[in-house]
Amino acid sequence: LNLATGADGDVVVELTAKYNANNYTISYDANGGELAENTEGKQVKFDTTYGTLAAEPTRNGYRFDGWTLEKNNKNTIVTISTKVKTAKDHTLYAYWKLATFEVSLNPNGGELASGDPNKLTVTWSKTFGDATTKALDPIKPTRNGYDFAGWFTDRTGGLKVESTGTVTTTGNHTLYAHWEALTFTFTLTSVEGATVTF
């Protein structure tokens, strides 16, 4: 409130309006995942930054990539320095990317061909043929006296993995070459003409 005297002697009252920014409540949606323990909403003030956000949620086979104002819309990502521009209570959604893992290739007594990688980068729920380094199918190690029988999940036994197989293991893991011993047939002929085959 300011008081002033006008030219004609009248008192002029000047009023200055002041506004306080509203507070709003934000909540969190794991969007297919699971919120961290004790995750709670918080109060934010309009036109100020969001500040500290909730701890990272988890989701099997996915990597958390931030909180968004719109579900599955990376363009609406919110960080601690983003200013609050939504003038109402609102929800932040977890944004997910498919997780990638490293698969080691163990020749298990054999040798990988020159130029073939000993590791692949694969994406969860995609096929081994979609590996970003090289597809699994053309990688065939060699071993003297053996035929390559394929890649398996265990050194002995386990499940065979094809290039068209889907990545279902979360985390880095190893595939092992399996081998089948070659068999040979020998025929011996004596000077008398008798033959023996074994």
JOPEKA-V844743 format. One record per residue. N is the residue number from 1. OMEGA is omega in whole degrees, -180 to 180 (* if undefined). NEAR is the number of other ideal C-beta (glycine too) atoms within 12 Angstrom. Layout:
# JOPEKA-V844743
N_OMEGA_NEAR / N_OMEGA_NEAR
This chain:
# JOPEKA-V844743
1_177_11 / 2_177_10 / 3_178_11 / 4_179_12 / 5_-180_12 / 6_-177_11 / 7_-179_7 / 8_178_7 / 9_179_8 / 10_177_10 / 11_180_12 / 12_180_14 / 13_178_12 / 14_179_12 / 15_178_9 / 16_180_8 / 17_176_7 / 18_-178_7 / 19_173_8 / 20_180_10 / 21_180_16 / 22_174_17 / 23_178_18 / 24_-180_24 / 25_173_20 / 26_175_31 / 27_-176_21 / 28_178_31 / 29_-176_26 / 30_173_26 / 31_179_26 / 32_179_19 / 33_-179_27 / 34_180_20 / 35_176_26 / 36_-179_18 / 37_178_11 / 38_176_9 / 39_180_23 / 40_174_16 / 41_-180_21 / 42_176_23 / 43_175_18 / 44_-179_31 / 45_-179_21 / 46_177_23 / 47_169_18 / 48_-176_19 / 49_179_17 / 50_-179_31 / 51_-176_18 / 52_179_15 / 53_-177_31 / 54_177_30 / 55_-177_18 / 56_173_23 / 57_179_29 / 58_176_22 / 59_-176_25 / 60_178_19 / 61_-178_25 / 62_175_26 / 63_178_22 / 64_-176_31 / 65_174_24 / 66_178_28 / 67_-180_39 / 68_177_27 / 69_178_26 / 70_-177_19 / 71_176_19 / 72_179_19 / 73_-177_17 / 74_-178_18 / 75_-180_11 / 76_-179_21 / 77_179_23 / 78_176_34 / 79_-179_19 / 80_-178_19 / 81_177_13 / 82_179_23 / 83_180_17 / 84_180_29 / 85_178_19 / 86_-172_23 / 87_176_14 / 88_172_15 / 89_-177_18 / 90_-175_27 / 91_171_24 / 92_-175_38 / 93_175_32 / 94_176_35 / 95_-173_32 / 96_169_30 / 97_176_19 / 98_-178_22 / 99_175_27 / 100_-178_24 / 101_179_30 / 102_178_23 / 103_177_36 / 104_179_23 / 105_-179_35 / 106_-177_26 / 107_169_26 / 108_180_27 / 109_178_20 / 110_180_27 / 111_174_21 / 112_178_27 / 113_177_19 / 114_-180_10 / 115_177_10 / 116_180_23 / 117_174_23 / 118_177_23 / 119_176_23 / 120_171_36 / 121_-176_24 / 122_-179_39 / 123_-179_28 / 124_179_28 / 125_173_23 / 126_-179_26 / 127_176_21 / 128_175_37 / 129_179_23 / 130_-179_25 / 131_-174_30 / 132_-180_21 / 133_178_25 / 134_179_25 / 135_-175_25 / 136_-169_35 / 137_-176_21 / 138_-177_20 / 139_-178_34 / 140_179_26 / 141_179_30 / 142_178_21 / 143_-177_22 / 144_178_13 / 145_-177_14 / 146_168_21 / 147_177_18 / 148_-176_31 / 149_178_22 / 150_179_27 / 151_-176_39 / 152_-176_26 / 153_179_25 / 154_-179_18 / 155_173_17 / 156_-176_14 / 157_-179_10 / 158_-178_21 / 159_177_18 / 160_-179_21 / 161_178_34 / 162_177_19 / 163_180_25 / 164_-179_15 / 165_-178_27 / 166_177_21 / 167_-179_35 / 168_179_21 / 169_177_25 / 170_-177_20 / 171_177_17 / 172_-179_18 / 173_-174_27 / 174_171_25 / 175_-175_39 / 176_174_29 / 177_172_38 / 178_-172_30 / 179_173_26 / 180_-178_14 / 181_177_14 / 182_175_14 / 183_-177_10 / 184_176_9 / 185_180_10 / 186_176_10 / 187_178_11 / 188_179_13 / 189_180_11 / 190_-180_9 / 191_176_7 / 192_180_8 / 193_178_8 / 194_180_10 / 195_175_13 / 196_179_12 / 197_177_10 / 198_*_9
